[in-house]
Amino acid sequence: MVAEYGVKYAVHIITNHFGDLVAKVCDCLLRRGPLTRQNIKRYTELSDEQVKNALLVLIQQNCVQAFSTEQPGTFGDAPKVNTQYAVLFDNILHRLRFAKFLTIVSQEFDKQCGELLQGLLEHGRLTLKQMFDRAKASQQEGNLVVLDSVREILLKLVTAHYVERCPAPEPLLMPTNEEENPARKRGPKSAKKNEESETIEQQVIAAAVPMEAMRFSVVTEMEFDDGGEGKEKSKNRMIPGEKRKHHFLESDDCGAGDEQTVLYRANFEEFIRHLRHKACIDNVRERLDDGAASVLSAMLEATRSAEKKVKTKNSVPLSLSSIYEEVIKSEAGRNMTLDHVRASLVQLGQPPFVKGSSDSYSIEFEKIIEIAQNDEVESIVLKRYGRDAYRIFRLLSKAGRLLETDKISDTTFVEKKDAPKVLYKLWKDGYLHMEKLVVAGARQSQFLLWKVNKHILWEHVLDEMFHAALNLSLRVACELDQEKELLNLPADKRTGALQDRYNRLRKVRILMESSQMKLDDSIMLFHDF
């Protein structure tokens, strides 16, 4: 289940983008889980038309996924099918990462690819014809040239997996024995391993996603009449394993998955995978050197297509020759010899970021991310509580077990009179776990034992980050609202003191938005990676 400030942050994003009415429906789904339209209407006290329109907006923007459940009939009646709506919390957060996604595409492709992706991000999902219409509205070239180029651009983005076909509009979610225990609730430690696959939201997403061949396919050949309208041609792109062709037909329907309309959207999963790889490379560069980072980057590029999900624990193994072959594809890598690559792999094996055996090497994503998370939390403790607290927290984090107060004081060289105060402060703020040990004897004595419970702490830190991100966003909105009149003034009217105020507001806004971007990097580290 999403933490309290995570819910508030998501609702704040939806409020800013779509208004209070849509945000009310989103808030209801975030707090109560998947619901039927009738139940949403009951909980929100909105009219049926308002609920319907709000859901259409959220579905169009990929923030809600509809699905069906089948309940067995009673007394010989036919099974009853209910349509429910699940909110996609991650996709709501991704709305603030559109600038990052556009930067990735602009660095890898040309300006036209960025413009097409921007249209998909703004509108949520578009048909090929709608992309054509946007291109015609923004370019003055002949229709045939523009439409052909749009198709080629779309094919580039789909081939790179940055764009995908939309999921099924209403997949059937088969009932399971765990329905009485909704997986959005946190399970015990024994169930932690399967936590993600057990969430209702994850089950819905898995049920809705098309087959791989269908998901990343594009109709590549069409002919156009004088008005630029698309008509089927005899040759369309075939989907492997299917006997019939899938044609793009003109339609204004917003549904996804039928044969008359093919809708496309940005594939957030691929963008997050790209950002995860970048975070791993940056972490290795900071800890080791550019050579190790170049080797890791090459390994990531070579194994990227084999990754089936974002939170992959380790990559497929690569031989030394395969790694070197990929390394020399980059300009920086061409300066590296085989011995240099081998030495970098030895470096990467120390933390261990890369695991090697029998001339085969694989990336330990889980270890790289864990070390980065540790660094982030240790940095928070140092800034908030000081050097003594940092040494104590670092000791307990590395120990991974309960330690007694005096033992902690002796190991970290923190004064015995100060150590209990620091430990109590960290415990009170949720950064440490404490247990009391009572020893019976002639004189009964009590010892306090401390440790870092990373699973619980990481959730606590993430919720604090959501809180900080919400406060930053509210502060930016407040600053802009206070200076609304100043912002609306023409540039030639802003002189003297007014220009100084404008410059100050601009600097504050840049600083705060930069802080938001950095904070979002930390949120991704704990939530998405």
C-alpha positions in Angstrom: 0.0 0.0 0.0 1.3 3.5 -0.9 2.5 5.5 2.1 0.5 8.5 3.3 2.7 11.2 1.8 3.0 9.2 -1.4 -0.8 9.4 -1.8 -0.8 13.1 -1.0 2.0 13.8 -3.5 0.3 11.8 -6.3 -3.0 13.6 -5.6 -1.2 16.9 -5.7 0.3 16.0 -9.1 -3.1 15.1 -10.5 -4.7 18.2 -9.0 -2.1 20.4 -10.8 -2.5 18.7 -14.1 -6.3 17.9 -14.3 -8.1 19.7 -11.5 -9.9 18.9 -8.2 -12.6 16.7 -9.7 -10.2 14.2 -11.3 -8.0 14.4 -8.3 -10.9 13.4 -6.0 -11.4 10.2 -8.0 -7.7 9.5 -8.0 -7.5 10.0 -4.2 -10.4 7.6 -3.7 -8.6 4.8 -5.8 -5.3 5.4 -4.1 -6.7 5.1 -0.6 -9.3 2.3 -1.2 -7.7 0.3 -4.0 -9.4 -1.0 -7.2 -13.2 -0.1 -7.2 -16.2 -0.4 -9.5 -17.6 2.8 -11.0 -20.6 2.5 -8.7 -18.4 2.4 -5.6 -16.3 5.3 -6.8 -19.5 7.3 -7.2 -20.6 6.3 -3.7 -17.3 7.1 -1.9 -16.7 10.4 -3.7 -20.3 11.6 -3.8 -19.9 12.7 -7.4 -22.4 12.2 -10.1 -22.1 9.2 -12.5 -21.2 11.6 -15.4 -18.5 13.2 -13.3 -17.0 9.9 -12.3 -17.1 8.7 -15.9 -15.4 11.8 -17.3 -12.7 11.7 -14.6 -12.0 8.0 -15.3 -11.8 8.7 -19.0 -9.2 11.4 -18.4 -7.1 9.2 -16.1 -7.3 6.3 -18.5 -6.3 8.5 -21.5 -3.3 9.7 -19.4 -2.3 6.2 -18.4 -3.0 6.8 -14.7 -5.8 4.3 -14.4 -6.3 0.8 -15.9 -9.7 -0.8 -16.1 -10.0 -4.6 -15.7 -12.8 -7.2 -15.3 -13.3 -9.8 -12.6 -15.6 -12.8 -13.0 -17.7 -13.9 -10.0 -19.5 -17.3 -10.1 -23.3 -17.1 -10.3 -25.6 -18.4 -7.6 -28.4 -20.9 -8.0 -27.5 -21.7 -11.6 -27.1 -18.1 -12.8 -24.4 -17.2 -15.3 -21.2 -15.8 -13.9 -21.2 -12.1 -13.2 -18.5 -9.8 -14.7 -17.6 -6.6 -12.9 -15.5 -3.8 -14.3 -13.1 -2.2 -11.8 -10.5 0.5 -12.0 -7.0 0.4 -10.6 -4.9 3.5 -10.2 -1.3 3.3 -11.5 0.7 5.1 -8.8 4.0 4.8 -10.7 2.6 6.4 -13.8 1.4 9.4 -11.8 4.9 10.0 -10.5 6.3 9.6 -14.1 4.3 12.7 -15.1 7.0 14.8 -13.4 9.8 13.0 -15.3 8.6 13.9 -18.8 11.5 16.3 -19.2 14.0 13.5 -18.3 12.3 11.2 -20.8 12.5 13.9 -23.6 16.2 14.5 -22.8 16.9 10.7 -23.3 15.2 10.7 -26.7 16.8 14.0 -27.8 20.3 12.7 -27.0 19.7 9.4 -28.8 17.6 10.5 -31.7 16.8 13.7 -33.6 14.5 16.6 -32.9 11.5 15.1 -34.7 11.6 12.0 -32.5 11.5 14.3 -29.4 8.5 16.2 -30.9 6.5 13.0 -31.5 7.3 11.7 -28.0 6.2 15.1 -26.6 2.9 14.7 -28.2 2.4 11.2 -26.7 3.4 12.5 -23.3 1.0 15.5 -23.5 -2.0 13.5 -24.8 -1.3 10.2 -23.1 -2.1 8.0 -26.1 -2.5 8.8 -29.8 -3.4 6.9 -33.0 -1.2 7.0 -36.0 -3.7 9.4 -37.7 -3.6 11.7 -34.7 0.2 11.8 -34.9 -0.2 12.7 -38.6 -2.6 15.5 -37.8 -0.2 16.9 -35.2 2.6 16.8 -37.7 0.5 18.5 -40.4 -0.4 21.3 -37.9 3.2 22.0 -37.0 4.9 21.6 -40.4 4.3 23.4 -43.7 5.7 20.6 -46.0 3.6 18.5 -48.3 1.3 16.0 -46.7 2.9 12.9 -48.2 6.4 13.8 -47.0 5.2 14.7 -43.5 3.1 11.6 -43.1 5.9 9.3 -44.3 8.4 10.9 -42.0 6.0 10.6 -39.0 5.7 6.8 -39.7 9.4 6.4 -39.9 9.9 8.4 -36.6 7.3 6.3 -34.8 9.0 3.1 -36.1 12.4 4.3 -34.6 10.9 4.9 -31.2 8.9 1.7 -31.2 12.0 -0.3 -32.3 14.0 1.3 -29.4 11.0 0.4 -27.1 10.5 4.0 -26.1 7.0 3.8 -27.5 4.6 0.9 -27.3 1.0 -0.1 -28.3 -1.5 0.6 -25.5 -2.6 -2.3 -23.3 -5.9 -4.0 -23.6 -8.7 -1.7 -22.4 -10.3 -4.2 -20.0 -8.4 -7.4 -19.4 -10.0 -10.2 -17.4 -8.2 -10.8 -14.1 -8.7 -14.4 -13.1 -9.6 -14.9 -9.4 -6.9 -16.2 -7.1 -6.9 -17.8 -3.6 -5.3 -14.7 -2.2 -8.1 -12.4 -3.2 -9.1 -12.1 0.5 -5.5 -10.8 1.2 -5.1 -7.9 -1.3 -1.4 -7.8 -2.2 -1.2 -4.0 -1.9 -0.9 -4.8 1.8 2.7 -5.5 2.9 3.3 -9.2 3.5 5.5 -10.9 6.0 9.2 -11.4 5.4 8.6 -14.8 3.9 6.4 -13.2 1.2 8.7 -10.3 0.5 10.3 -12.0 -2.4 6.9 -12.2 -4.3 5.6 -8.9 -3.1 5.6 -7.1 -6.4 4.0 -10.0 -8.4 1.3 -10.3 -5.7 -0.1 -6.7 -6.0 -3.4 -6.4 -7.7 -2.1 -3.5 -9.7 0.8 -5.5 -11.0 -1.5 -8.4 -11.9 -3.7 -6.0 -13.9 -0.7 -4.5 -15.7 0.6 -8.0 -16.6 -2.9 -9.1 -17.8 -3.3 -6.0 -20.0 0.1 -5.8 -21.7 0.1 -7.2 -25.3 2.4 -10.0 -26.4 5.9 -8.7 -27.1 5.6 -8.9 -30.9 2.3 -7.0 -30.8 3.4 -4.5 -28.2 6.3 -3.2 -30.3 4.9 -3.4 -33.8 3.9 -0.7 -36.2 1.8 -0.6 -39.4 4.5 0.4 -41.8 2.8 0.7 -45.2 -0.3 2.8 -45.9 -1.4 5.0 -48.8 -3.0 8.4 -48.6 -5.8 10.2 -50.4 -5.6 13.8 -51.4 -6.8 14.9 -47.9 -4.0 13.0 -46.2 -6.4 10.3 -44.9 -4.9 6.9 -44.3 -6.1 3.9 -46.2 -4.9 0.3 -46.0 -2.4 -0.9 -48.5 -1.8 -4.5 -49.5 1.3 -4.7 -47.3 1.2 -4.2 -43.6 3.7 -5.3 -41.0 2.9 -8.8 -39.9 2.9 -9.8 -36.3 5.0 -13.0 -35.8 2.8 -16.1 -35.1 -0.4 -14.6 -36.5 -2.1 -15.5 -39.7 -4.1 -12.3 -40.2 -2.9 -8.7 -40.7 -3.6 -5.9 -38.3 -4.6 -2.8 -40.3 -4.7 0.8 -39.1 -8.2 2.1 -39.7 -9.3 5.7 -39.3 -11.4 6.1 -36.1 -12.0 8.6 -33.4 -12.5 5.9 -30.7 -10.2 6.3 -27.7 -10.2 2.6 -26.9 -7.1 0.6 -27.0 -6.5 -2.9 -28.3 -9.3 -3.3 -31.0 -8.4 -3.9 -34.6 -10.0 -0.7 -35.9 -7.8 1.7 -33.9 -4.2 1.2 -32.9 -3.2 3.5 -30.0 0.4 4.2 -29.0 1.8 5.6 -25.8 5.2 6.3 -24.2 6.8 3.1 -22.6 7.7 4.4 -19.2 9.3 1.1 -18.3 12.0 1.6 -20.9 12.8 5.1 -19.7 13.0 4.0 -16.1 15.4 1.2 -17.1 17.5 3.8 -18.9 17.6 6.0 -15.8 18.4 3.0 -13.6 21.4 2.2 -15.9 22.6 5.8 -15.7 22.3 5.8 -11.9 24.4 2.6 -11.8 27.1 4.0 -14.1 27.2 7.3 -12.1 27.5 5.4 -8.8 30.4 3.3 -10.1 32.2 6.3 -11.6 32.0 8.1 -8.3 33.3 5.1 -6.3 35.9 3.8 -8.8 36.9 5.6 -12.0 36.0 6.4 -15.6 37.4 3.1 -16.9 35.2 1.0 -14.6 32.2 3.1 -15.5 33.0 2.6 -19.3 33.2 -1.1 -18.9 29.9 -1.2 -16.9 28.2 1.0 -19.5 29.3 -1.4 -22.2 28.0 -4.4 -20.3 24.7 -2.6 -19.7 24.3 -1.9 -23.4 25.1 -5.5 -24.4 22.6 -7.0 -21.9 19.9 -4.4 -22.2 17.7 -6.3 -24.6 17.7 -9.4 -22.3 16.2 -7.5 -19.3 12.6 -8.5 -18.9 11.8 -6.1 -16.0 13.1 -2.9 -14.6 14.1 -4.3 -11.1 16.4 -7.0 -12.5 18.7 -8.4 -9.8 21.5 -9.3 -12.2 22.3 -9.3 -15.9 22.9 -12.2 -18.2 26.5 -13.3 -18.2 29.0 -12.0 -20.8 32.4 -13.3 -21.8 35.5 -11.1 -21.6 35.7 -10.9 -25.4 32.0 -9.9 -25.7 32.6 -7.2 -23.1 35.7 -5.8 -24.9 33.8 -5.9 -28.3 31.1 -3.7 -26.8 33.6 -1.4 -24.9 35.5 -0.4 -28.1 32.2 0.7 -29.8 32.4 3.9 -27.7 35.0 6.7 -28.2 36.2 6.5 -24.6 36.4 2.7 -24.9 38.8 2.7 -27.9 41.5 4.0 -25.6 41.3 0.8 -23.5 43.3 -2.3 -24.0 42.1 -5.8 -23.1 44.3 -5.8 -20.0 42.7 -2.4 -19.0 39.2 -3.9 -19.4 40.3 -7.0 -17.4 41.7 -4.7 -14.6 38.4 -2.7 -14.5 36.5 -6.0 -14.1 38.7 -6.8 -11.2 37.9 -3.4 -9.7 34.2 -3.9 -10.3 34.4 -7.3 -8.6 35.6 -5.9 -5.3 32.4 -4.2 -3.9 31.1 -6.6 -5.8 29.3 -4.7 -8.7 30.2 -7.4 -11.2 30.3 -11.1 -10.4 32.8 -13.1 -12.4 33.4 -16.9 -12.8 35.1 -19.0 -15.5 35.7 -16.0 -17.8 32.0 -15.0 -17.5 30.8 -11.8 -15.9 27.4 -10.5 -14.8 26.2 -7.2 -13.3 25.0 -7.3 -9.8 22.3 -4.6 -10.1 20.9 -5.3 -6.6 24.3 -4.6 -4.9 24.9 -1.4 -6.9 21.5 0.0 -6.0 21.8 -1.2 -2.3 25.1 0.6 -1.9 23.7 3.8 -3.5 20.7 3.6 -1.1 23.0 3.2 1.9 25.0 6.2 0.8 21.8 8.3 0.4 20.5 7.4 3.9 23.9 7.9 5.5 24.1 11.4 3.9 20.6 12.2 5.3 21.7 11.1 8.8 25.0 13.1 8.6 23.2 16.3 7.5 20.3 16.0 10.0 21.9 14.5 13.1 25.7 15.2 12.9 28.9 13.3 12.7 28.4 11.1 15.8 25.0 9.9 14.6 26.5 9.2 11.2 29.2 6.9 12.6 26.7 5.1 14.8 24.2 4.6 11.9 27.0 3.5 9.6 28.2 0.9 12.1 24.7 -0.6 12.6 23.9 -0.5 8.9 27.0 -2.5 8.1 26.6 -4.9 11.1 23.1 -5.9 10.1 22.4 -7.2 13.6 21.5 -6.0 17.1 24.4 -4.3 19.0 24.4 -3.2 22.7 24.8 0.5 23.6 28.2 0.3 25.2 29.5 -1.8 22.3 28.3 0.9 19.8 30.0 3.6 21.9 33.3 1.8 22.1 33.4 1.0 18.4 32.4 4.5 17.1 34.4 6.4 19.8 31.3 8.3 20.8 31.2 9.4 24.4 29.2 6.9 26.6 27.1 9.7 28.0 26.3 11.0 24.4 25.7 7.6 22.7 22.3 6.8 24.3 21.0 10.3 23.4 22.0 9.9 19.8 20.6 6.4 19.6 17.3 7.5 21.2 17.0 10.4 18.7 17.5 8.1 15.7 15.1 5.6 17.1 12.4 8.2 17.8 12.6 9.4 14.2 12.3 5.9 12.8 15.9 5.4 11.7 16.7 2.6 14.2 15.0 -0.5 15.7 15.4 -1.0 19.4 14.9 -4.1 21.6 15.2 -4.4 25.4 17.0 -7.3 26.9 16.4 -8.1 30.6 19.0 -10.2 32.4 17.8 -11.9 35.6 20.1 -12.4 38.5 20.9 -11.1 42.0 20.5 -7.6 40.4 18.2 -7.6 37.5 19.7 -5.5 34.7 18.4 -4.2 31.4 20.3 -3.7 28.2 19.2 -1.8 25.1 20.0 -3.4 21.7 19.9 -1.5 18.4 19.9 -2.3 14.7 19.0 -0.9 11.3 15.9 -2.6 9.8 16.5 -1.6 6.2 13.3 -2.9 4.8 11.2 -0.7 7.2 13.6 2.2 7.1 13.7 2.4 3.3 9.9 2.8 3.3 10.1 5.5 6.0 12.8 7.4 4.1 10.8 7.1 0.9 7.8 8.6 2.6 9.9 11.4 3.9 11.1 12.1 0.4 7.5 12.2 -0.9 6.7 14.7 1.9 9.7 16.9 1.0 8.8 16.7 -2.7 5.2 17.8 -1.9 6.4 20.7 0.2 8.8 21.8 -2.5 6.1 21.7 -5.1 3.7 23.7 -2.9 6.4 26.2 -2.2 7.1 26.8 -5.9 3.3 27.2 -6.5 3.1 29.7 -3.6 6.0 31.8 -4.9 4.5 31.9 -8.4 1.1 32.8 -7.1 2.4 35.6 -4.9 4.1 37.2 -7.9 1.4 36.5 -10.4 0.9 40.1 -11.3 4.7 40.6 -11.8 4.9 37.5 -14.1 2.0 38.9 -16.3 3.8 42.2 -16.8 5.3 42.8 -20.3 9.1 42.7 -20.3 9.4 46.4 -21.1 7.3 47.3 -18.1 9.6 45.5 -15.6 12.2 48.1 -14.7 14.2 49.0 -11.6 12.8 47.3 -8.4 10.3 45.2 -10.5 13.1 43.7 -12.6 15.0 42.9 -9.4 12.0 41.1 -8.0 11.6 39.2 -11.3 15.2 38.2 -11.3 15.0 37.0 -7.7 11.8 35.0 -8.4 13.5 33.4 -11.5 16.5 32.4 -9.4 14.3 30.9 -6.6 12.2 29.0 -9.2 15.3 27.6 -10.9 16.8 26.6 -7.5 13.6 24.9 -6.3 12.9 23.1 -9.6 16.5 21.9 -9.6 16.0 20.6 -6.1 12.8 18.8 -7.2 14.7 17.1 -10.0 17.5 15.9 -7.6 14.9 14.8 -5.0 13.1 12.8 -7.7 16.4 11.0 -8.5 16.5 9.9 -4.9 12.8 8.9 -5.0 13.5 6.7 -8.1 16.5 5.1 -6.3 14.2 3.8 -3.5 10.9 3.4 -5.4 11.6 2.6 -9.0 15.1 1.0 -9.1 
